[in-house]
Amino acid sequence: LTSLTTRRTIEEWLIDGDGQGLALSIWEQDLLNDLGDGVYRLKTMPLQFVTLQLQPSVDVQMWTQPKGKNKAGRMLPPIFKMQSLSFEPNLQIVPGMSVTAESLGLTLEVVGDLRPTDDGTGVTGKICFQTRGILPPPLRLVPESALKMASDSINDTVVQFAIASFQRGAKEKYNEYKAQQATLQREPQITSSSMSTSSS
C-alpha cells in the first residue's frame, strides 16, 4: 500500500503544472530562470577552459507526457521530458572581449527524460548533453591532449553539479508538494449538504 501510494503521489507530482515542480528542482535556483511556456534557462557556475572564461546558459523546454499506451499497447507512466532550444556560451577570450555561440559555430544539445522507478519510490532516467563547435584561434595552438583534459574536467564538473543539484532539489520540491497536498486534504470541504439557509 505504501509503495502504491508513493508511486501515485510521484506520478501526480510529475504531471502537476505540466512538470513544473520537477523542472524547478533540477538546477540551483539562483542559476535557473523560468522564461514561461515551459521554457527554462539553465546557467552553470563560471568555468575555466584553458585560457578561456565562460559561464554557459542553455534554454530548455521541459514538459510531462501524460501516462498512456504506446504504439505497442503497453501502458507507460507519466514521463518528464526535456529538450534544449538555444545555447549561449557567455565566453571571454580576454577580459571584456565576449564571443557568441554563432561566431564559433558552437552548439549544445540537451535531451533527457525521467519517469517513476519500477518500485514506485523515486524517479529514474537520463539526461544527455553534447557540444560541437570551432575552436577560437588562441586554442588552436594548444596540444590536443591538453584540450581533452580540460574538456573532460569541465564535463565532470558540470555533471557532478547537475547530479548534486537534482538530488537536493528534487527531494525538497517533492516534499513541498506532498506537504501542500496533505494540507489541501485536511482543509474542510464545503458541500451542498453542509450548507443551510434560513428565512424570516
N, C-alpha and C positions, 0 to 999 in steps of 0.2 A: 504493500500500500504506500509506504513512504517513497519508494523508488518511482512508482507511477505518479504520485502527487508531485514529486520533484520534477519529473520529466514534463508533466503537463505545465507546470509553472515556467520551466525553461522555454518550452515552445511558445507560451503566451508572451514571455519576455522578448523572444526573437521577433515576433510579429507586432509587438506594441510599437505604435508610431512608425511602422514600416522599418523596424530595426534600429530606431534612433538611439535607444538605450545602449545597445551593443556598439553602435558606431561611435558614441561618445566615450566608450570605455577602452578603445583600442590604442589610444595615444595619450600622452601627457596633456592635461587640459590647457596649460599655458602655451602649448605648441600646436593646438588644434583650433580651427575656426569653422563654424557652421555657416556655409555660404547659402543655405536654403535649397529646397527641392532635392534633398538627399545628397547634396554635394558637400564634401568637407575638405578643407585644406590642411594637410599634414606637413609640419616642418620638423627637421631634425635639429639636434644641437649643432653648434658651429663645429666644422670638421677641417682638418688639415690634410691635404693631399699633395705630398712632396712640397713644392713651393707655392701651392695654391691654397687659398682660404675659401670655404664655401659653406653655405647653410641651405641645402636644397629644400624645396617645397613641392608637393605634388597634390593636385586636385583629384579627389577620388569620389566616384559615385558609389553610394552604399544603399542597399535595399534588401528586403527579405522576400524571398519567393515563398508564397503560401504552400502549406503541405497539400499534396495531391498525388495522383497517379502519374507515372512517367509513361513513355510510349509503349513500354513492355507490360504495362498494367501493374507495376509494383508501386505500392504506396510509399511516398517519400515524406520525411518530416519537413517542417519549415527550414529553409536553407538561407542563411545570411550570405550575401554576395557583395563583392567589391571589385571595381574596375577603374583604373586610372583614366583621367581625361586630358590633363595637361601637366607640364612639369617646368619648373624654373630652378636652375642650379644656384642662383644668387652667388656667383663665383667671382672672385677677385684675383687677377694675376699679380697685380701690385696694388698697394693700398690706394683706394679711391678709383681704381680702374675696374669697372664691372664688365662681365661678359655674359651675353644672353645665350640661352639654350639654342636659339636659331642659328647664331653665328658659328656654333661648334657642331651643329647637326646632332645635338645631344638629346637623347630621349630616355625616359624612364617609364617602363611598363610595370604596373602593379595589378595583380589579379589574385583573387582568393575566394574561399567560401568556408563557412563554419556551420555546423549542424549539431543537434543533440547527440551525445555519445549513446552507444547501444544500451548501456545500463541506465541511461536517463539521469545521471548525476552531474553532468557537465556538458561542455561543448568541445568539439574537435574539428579539425580541418587543416587547411594550409593557406599561406599567403606567399606568393612568389613575386620577386621583382627582378627586372633585367634592365641593364643600362647599355646604351650604344652611343658612339659619338666620335668626333675627331679631336685628337689632342691639340691644344694650342701650341704655337711654336716653341715656347720655353721648355715644354716637356718632351719634345721630340728628340732631345739630346740625352734624355735620361735612360739608362740601361733598362731593358725590358724586365729584368728580374727585380729591379727596384720598384718599377711601376706596379708589378704584380703584387709585391709585398705590401705596398701602400694601399692598393685596391682591396686586397684581402683584409687588411686591418680595418678599413672603413666599413666594408661589408659586415665583418664580425661585430663591430661597434654598433652599427645600425640594427642588426638582427637582435643582439642582446638587449639593446634599448627597447626595441619593439616588444620582445617577449616579456621583459620586466614590466613595461607599461601596461600590457594587456592583462597579465596575471593579477596585477594590483587593481587596475581599473575595472576589469570585468567583475571581480568579487564585490567591489564597492557598489557598482551600479546595479548588479543583480540583487544584492542585499537591500538596496534602497527601493527597488521595485517590489520585492517581497514585503517590506515593511509598509509600503504605500498600499498594496493590495490588502494586507491584513487590516489596516486602518479603515479602508473602504468597507470591508466586510463587517466590521464592528459597528459602523455607523447605523443608527436606526433608519429603516426604510419607511417612507410614507406610502400607505396603500389606501385604496378606497374604503376598506373595512375598518381602518383605524381612524377615519375621519368622521366627524359628526356635525350636524347642523342644528341650529335652534331657531325658532321663530317666535315672535310675540304678537 
